[in-house]
Amino acid sequence: MANNYKKGDKDTRPWGTWEVLDAGEGFCVKRICVTPGNILSLQSHDFRNEHWIIVKGEALVTLNDDKISKKAGENVFIPVKAKHRIQNNTSQDMEFIEVQTGEVLDENDIIRYEDSYGRVK
């Protein structure tokens, strides 16, 4: 097992911020804030599942071919290899807790298909 995250890791992205709240063997817990009007890349992961719990605001989640509205207190499960993204179409910050589980947990385990910020390779 490989987990390249540690508690306190954080980054600023074009769409908002993320911070690792806890990490251990086989799991990572992040708090992610998406600023108003922003969207993450359409992506998938080869090695990890993600469980998203919306804690503030409203989100529009793409999961494969489905678009699902979620609000605070609701959640969605993202299986390994599923194409997914999250967006904030509101005028307020949207926050969610992301729980990653898998054999390999690494920020580089991202395959991008579409991206509003030019990060598709």
C-alpha positions in Angstrom: 0.0 0.0 0.0 1.2 3.5 -0.7 -0.3 6.7 0.7 1.5 9.8 -0.4 -0.8 12.2 1.6 -0.1 13.4 5.1 -2.3 15.4 7.5 -1.9 19.1 6.9 -1.1 18.8 3.1 -2.9 21.5 1.2 -3.1 23.2 -2.2 -4.8 26.0 -4.0 -6.2 25.2 -7.4 -8.0 27.3 -10.0 -11.4 26.2 -8.6 -10.7 26.5 -4.9 -8.6 24.7 -2.2 -8.1 21.3 -0.6 -6.6 20.2 2.7 -5.8 16.8 4.1 -7.6 16.4 7.5 -6.3 12.9 8.2 -4.4 10.1 6.3 -3.3 6.6 7.2 -2.9 3.2 5.6 -5.4 2.8 2.9 -7.3 6.1 3.4 -7.1 9.9 3.1 -9.7 12.5 4.3 -9.8 15.9 2.5 -11.8 19.0 3.0 -12.4 20.6 -0.4 -13.8 24.0 -1.1 -15.1 24.9 -4.5 -15.5 28.7 -5.0 -18.7 30.1 -6.7 -19.1 29.3 -10.4 -16.2 26.8 -10.5 -15.8 23.2 -11.7 -13.2 20.5 -11.2 -11.9 18.5 -14.2 -13.8 15.5 -15.5 -11.5 12.8 -14.3 -11.1 9.2 -13.2 -8.7 7.3 -10.9 -7.0 3.9 -11.5 -6.4 3.1 -7.8 -8.9 4.8 -5.5 -12.6 5.1 -4.6 -13.9 8.4 -3.3 -16.9 9.1 -1.0 -18.0 12.7 -1.1 -20.1 14.2 1.7 -21.4 17.7 0.9 -21.1 19.8 4.1 -21.8 23.3 2.8 -23.7 24.7 -0.1 -25.0 22.8 -3.2 -23.1 20.7 -5.8 -23.7 19.4 -9.2 -22.0 16.0 -9.5 -21.2 14.2 -12.7 -20.8 10.5 -12.3 -20.2 8.7 -15.6 -23.3 9.7 -17.7 -25.4 11.0 -14.8 -25.7 14.5 -13.4 -26.8 14.6 -9.7 -27.7 17.6 -7.6 -26.5 17.3 -4.0 -26.8 19.6 -1.0 -25.4 19.7 2.5 -25.9 16.4 4.3 -26.0 14.4 1.1 -23.3 12.1 -0.3 -22.2 10.2 -3.4 -19.8 7.3 -3.9 -17.3 7.4 -6.8 -16.0 3.9 -7.7 -12.5 3.2 -9.1 -12.3 4.2 -12.8 -15.6 6.1 -12.8 -15.6 9.4 -14.7 -16.6 12.2 -12.3 -16.5 15.9 -11.5 -18.1 18.3 -9.2 -19.2 21.9 -9.7 -20.5 24.8 -7.8 -23.1 26.8 -9.8 -24.1 29.0 -6.8 -22.8 32.3 -5.5 -21.6 30.8 -2.2 -18.6 28.5 -1.5 -19.4 24.8 -1.6 -17.5 22.4 0.7 -17.3 18.7 0.8 -15.4 16.0 2.6 -13.7 13.5 0.4 -12.8 10.1 1.8 -10.3 8.3 -0.5 -9.7 4.5 0.0 -7.5 2.3 -2.0 -4.2 0.5 -2.5 -2.4 3.6 -3.9 -3.4 7.1 -2.8 -1.5 9.8 -4.7 -2.4 13.2 -6.2 -0.9 11.9 -9.5 -3.6 9.2 -9.8 -5.8 11.5 -12.0 -6.7 11.0 -15.6 -8.3 14.2 -16.9 -10.8 14.1 -19.8 -12.0 17.7 -19.8 -10.7 20.7 -17.9 -11.7 24.4 -17.8 -8.2 25.4 -16.8 -6.1 23.7 -19.6 -4.8 20.8 -17.5 -5.7 17.9 -19.9 -2.6 16.2 -21.2 
